[in-house]
Amino acid sequence: MRYIIEEPLHTLKVNPMVDTQKTIATPVAADRNAWKFGFTSQAELWNGRFAMIGFVAALATEYATSKGVLAFLGLM
């Protein structure tokens, strides 16, 4: 994930009494859903999404047919 720093790091001063949960960087997510090819973070996001869809489809097939996916396809 890329970040845009709102102020230079060399100007940040550490004060132990200041809230440490304050965000000094905001993530850049404008192109997170872009359809890019190759080994990119966007490709990994789409790969994970499709894997989750496939896993849920396999569970639904097993539930609906009372067989495993391989038995349903006639491979076992």
HUCOR-V813500 format. One record per residue. N is the residue number from 0. RES is the residue in one letter. OMEGA is omega in whole degrees, 0 to 359 (999 if undefined). NEAR is the number of other ideal C-beta (glycine too) atoms within 10 Angstrom. Layout:
n:N res:RES omega:OMEGA near:NEAR
n:N res:RES omega:OMEGA near:NEAR
This chain:
n:0 res:M omega:179 near:8
n:1 res:R omega:180 near:9
n:2 res:Y omega:172 near:11
n:3 res:I omega:180 near:8
n:4 res:I omega:184 near:10
n:5 res:E omega:175 near:9
n:6 res:E omega:183 near:9
n:7 res:P omega:182 near:7
n:8 res:L omega:183 near:8
n:9 res:H omega:178 near:5
n:10 res:T omega:180 near:6
n:11 res:L omega:178 near:10
n:12 res:K omega:182 near:5
n:13 res:V omega:177 near:6
n:14 res:N omega:184 near:8
n:15 res:P omega:181 near:5
n:16 res:M omega:182 near:4
n:17 res:V omega:179 near:9
n:18 res:D omega:183 near:6
n:19 res:T omega:181 near:7
n:20 res:Q omega:180 near:5
n:21 res:K omega:183 near:6
n:22 res:T omega:176 near:8
n:23 res:I omega:180 near:10
n:24 res:A omega:178 near:13
n:25 res:T omega:180 near:10
n:26 res:P omega:177 near:11
n:27 res:V omega:184 near:11
n:28 res:A omega:183 near:9
n:29 res:A omega:183 near:7
n:30 res:D omega:184 near:11
n:31 res:R omega:181 near:11
n:32 res:N omega:180 near:11
n:33 res:A omega:181 near:12
n:34 res:W omega:181 near:7
n:35 res:K omega:180 near:13
n:36 res:F omega:179 near:7
n:37 res:G omega:181 near:6
n:38 res:F omega:179 near:7
n:39 res:T omega:179 near:12
n:40 res:S omega:178 near:12
n:41 res:Q omega:178 near:15
n:42 res:A omega:178 near:14
n:43 res:E omega:176 near:10
n:44 res:L omega:179 near:14
n:45 res:W omega:178 near:14
n:46 res:N omega:178 near:10
n:47 res:G omega:179 near:10
n:48 res:R omega:180 near:11
n:49 res:F omega:177 near:10
n:50 res:A omega:178 near:10
n:51 res:M omega:178 near:10
n:52 res:I omega:179 near:10
n:53 res:G omega:179 near:11
n:54 res:F omega:179 near:10
n:55 res:V omega:177 near:10
n:56 res:A omega:177 near:11
n:57 res:A omega:177 near:14
n:58 res:L omega:179 near:11
n:59 res:A omega:178 near:10
n:60 res:T omega:179 near:15
n:61 res:E omega:181 near:14
n:62 res:Y omega:184 near:8
n:63 res:A omega:186 near:9
n:64 res:T omega:184 near:11
n:65 res:S omega:175 near:8
n:66 res:K omega:173 near:12
n:67 res:G omega:182 near:13
n:68 res:V omega:180 near:15
n:69 res:L omega:177 near:10
n:70 res:A omega:178 near:13
n:71 res:F omega:180 near:15
n:72 res:L omega:178 near:10
n:73 res:G omega:180 near:6
n:74 res:L omega:178 near:8
n:75 res:M omega:999 near:9
